[in-house]
Amino acid sequence: MSTSLLPLRRLTPPVHLLRAFSTVARFGGVSRAAEALHLTQSAVSKQIQELEKWVGVELFERSRKRLSLTPAGERYEKAVRALLSQLESATLELITSTDGGGALHLSSLPTFGASWLIRRLPQFQQQHPQVTLHFVPYTQGYDFESPNLDCSILFGEGHWPGARAHYLEGQDVALIAPPASLGGPVIRSPHDVAQYTRLRHLAVPHAWLTWTQAWEVENLDPLAGLQFDQFQTIIQAVTAGMGVALVPRCLVETQIASGLVSEPLPGHGVVSNLGYWLCYPESRANIPPLVAFRQWLLSQAQAQREPTAASLAMQQKSRSKPRSYSSETSSSNEVVRARP
């Protein structure tokens, strides 16, 4: 039978069957899909069988209780996933379009959330009381196909598949050391840093290498030191006197101002192309809660960056021979420039 003669109903399977199919494909099995859908495994299996009967095409290959998409299933799943995302976005936009309110599901890396975002959110709530923020686990922040995620604050160069990205903060990197009250070596020049243990972030393994190249420091091993998985832990380690570190200035300004950590060499950090970005899928770009949050967040970030930019410009003018550095590390593609 020609597809043009098929009944319209045959060409439009029920949404709940498509949702079950897409979820099983995403998780690679019925068990985890059933948990995500809040259904029994038996119910999900029946929905998959019903969809296959509906379209008359085998969507999964079954081998020893394991499911894998057939070639036809792979093509169909990509189309179904996109359609479900569009449907969810259109429905959410419709629900929230009356007063610009509604719920916004977002995730943020823990250190940025605790050090920068949370203390600013009361202002957002005052300006947009109709928007309710729901934070989801940051480990889900990269899954822009999830219906339970509208936007994320991520750390990187600003390129994530299927997402728009707006730079917020983090490219201005500061050199921090323990407070003077803890004693320890005195840092009067970049070469004195070798007397301290260097603390490193797992996601930025070449930070010390680019710093030593920028300031022509040859008496320390840039790949030696203690490794941590969060900037917040690194800052706490510096506070406790465990060593020195390179961290985004936006995360440590309060600690520097209060004396919990010191900045022994102001102006001897680096400017990195890595930073914090607001990211969201194209399909969510125009939902009112995200529009309100995006506008507010970008204005906050811009206001925060202006004093730093002005300070750097004044430092550059005051030096008779401004110093600059530009390099690209082959392994991390991180471009850094020495701050004047």
BELURQUI-V220811 format. One record per residue. N is the residue number from 1. RES is the residue in one letter. SS is DSSP state (@ for helix, = for strand, . for the rest). PSI is psi as a letter, one per 40 degrees, with the letter a starting at -180 (999 if undefined). Layout:
N/RES/SS/PSI
N/RES/SS/PSI
This chain:
1/M/./h
2/S/./i
3/T/@/d
4/S/@/e
5/L/@/e
6/L/./i
7/P/./i
8/L/@/d
9/R/@/d
10/R/@/d
11/L/@/e
12/T/./g
13/P/./i
14/P/./i
15/V/@/d
16/H/@/d
17/L/@/d
18/L/@/d
19/R/@/d
20/A/@/d
21/F/@/d
22/S/@/d
23/T/@/d
24/V/@/d
25/A/@/d
26/R/@/d
27/F/@/e
28/G/./e
29/G/./i
30/V/@/d
31/S/@/d
32/R/@/d
33/A/@/d
34/A/@/d
35/E/@/d
36/A/@/d
37/L/@/e
38/H/./f
39/L/./i
40/T/./i
41/Q/@/d
42/S/@/d
43/A/@/d
44/V/@/d
45/S/@/d
46/K/@/d
47/Q/@/d
48/I/@/d
49/Q/@/d
50/E/@/d
51/L/@/d
52/E/@/d
53/K/@/d
54/W/@/d
55/V/@/e
56/G/./f
57/V/./h
58/E/./h
59/L/./d
60/F/=/i
61/E/=/h
62/R/=/h
63/S/=/h
64/R/./f
65/K/./e
66/R/=/i
67/L/=/h
68/S/=/i
69/L/=/h
70/T/./i
71/P/@/d
72/A/@/d
73/G/@/d
74/E/@/d
75/R/@/d
76/Y/@/d
77/E/@/d
78/K/@/d
79/A/@/d
80/V/@/d
81/R/@/d
82/A/@/d
83/L/@/d
84/L/@/d
85/S/@/d
86/Q/@/d
87/L/@/d
88/E/@/d
89/S/@/d
90/A/@/d
91/T/@/d
92/L/@/d
93/E/@/d
94/L/@/d
95/I/@/d
96/T/@/e
97/S/./e
98/T/./d
99/D/./e
100/G/./e
101/G/./a
102/G/=/a
103/A/=/i
104/L/=/h
105/H/=/h
106/L/=/i
107/S/=/i
108/S/=/i
109/L/./h
110/P/@/d
111/T/@/d
112/F/@/d
113/G/@/d
114/A/@/d
115/S/@/d
116/W/@/d
117/L/@/d
118/I/@/d
119/R/@/e
120/R/@/e
121/L/@/d
122/P/@/d
123/Q/@/d
124/F/@/d
125/Q/@/d
126/Q/@/d
127/Q/@/d
128/H/./g
129/P/./e
130/Q/./e
131/V/=/h
132/T/=/h
133/L/=/h
134/H/=/h
135/F/=/h
136/V/./i
137/P/./h
138/Y/@/e
139/T/@/e
140/Q/@/e
141/G/./e
142/Y/./e
143/D/./g
144/F/./e
145/E/./e
146/S/./h
147/P/./e
148/N/./e
149/L/./h
150/D/./d
151/C/=/i
152/S/=/i
153/I/=/h
154/L/=/i
155/F/=/h
156/G/=/a
157/E/./e
158/G/./e
159/H/./h
160/W/./h
161/P/./h
162/G/./e
163/A/=/i
164/R/=/i
165/A/=/h
166/H/=/h
167/Y/=/h
168/L/=/c
169/E/=/i
170/G/./e
171/Q/./e
172/D/=/h
173/V/=/h
174/A/=/i
175/L/=/h
176/I/=/i
177/A/=/i
178/P/=/i
179/P/./i
180/A/@/d
181/S/@/d
182/L/@/e
183/G/./a
184/G/./i
185/P/./i
186/V/./h
187/I/./h
188/R/./e
189/S/./i
190/P/@/d
191/H/@/d
192/D/@/e
193/V/@/d
194/A/@/e
195/Q/@/e
196/Y/./i
197/T/./h
198/R/=/h
199/L/=/h
200/R/=/i
201/H/=/h
202/L/@/d
203/A/@/e
204/V/@/g
205/P/./d
206/H/./e
207/A/@/d
208/W/@/d
209/L/@/d
210/T/@/d
211/W/@/d
212/T/@/d
213/Q/@/d
214/A/@/d
215/W/./e
216/E/./f
217/V/./h
218/E/./e
219/N/./e
220/L/./i
221/D/./h
222/P/./e
223/L/./e
224/A/./i
225/G/./a
226/L/=/i
227/Q/=/i
228/F/=/i
229/D/./e
230/Q/./i
231/F/@/d
232/Q/@/d
233/T/@/d
234/I/@/d
235/I/@/d
236/Q/@/d
237/A/@/d
238/V/@/d
239/T/@/d
240/A/./e
241/G/./e
242/M/./e
243/G/./a
244/V/=/i
245/A/=/i
246/L/=/h
247/V/=/i
248/P/=/h
249/R/@/d
250/C/@/d
251/L/@/e
252/V/@/e
253/E/@/d
254/T/@/d
255/Q/@/d
256/I/@/d
257/A/@/d
258/S/@/e
259/G/./e
260/L/./d
261/V/=/i
262/S/=/i
263/E/./g
264/P/./d
265/L/./g
266/P/./h
267/G/./e
268/H/./f
269/G/./a
270/V/=/i
271/V/=/h
272/S/=/i
273/N/./e
274/L/./i
275/G/=/a
276/Y/=/h
277/W/=/i
278/L/=/h
279/C/=/i
280/Y/=/i
281/P/=/i
282/E/@/d
283/S/@/e
284/R/@/e
285/A/./d
286/N/./e
287/I/./h
288/P/@/d
289/P/@/d
290/L/@/d
291/V/@/d
292/A/@/d
293/F/@/d
294/R/@/d
295/Q/@/d
296/W/@/d
297/L/@/d
298/L/@/d
299/S/@/d
300/Q/@/d
301/A/@/d
302/Q/@/d
303/A/@/d
304/Q/@/d
305/R/@/d
306/E/@/d
307/P/@/d
308/T/@/d
309/A/@/d
310/A/@/d
311/S/@/d
312/L/@/d
313/A/@/d
314/M/@/d
315/Q/@/d
316/Q/@/d
317/K/@/d
318/S/@/e
319/R/./h
320/S/./d
321/K/./g
322/P/./i
323/R/./h
324/S/./i
325/Y/./h
326/S/./h
327/S/=/i
328/E/=/h
329/T/./h
330/S/./d
331/S/./d
332/S/./e
333/N/./f
334/E/./h
335/V/=/h
336/V/=/i
337/R/=/h
338/A/=/h
339/R/./i
340/P/./999
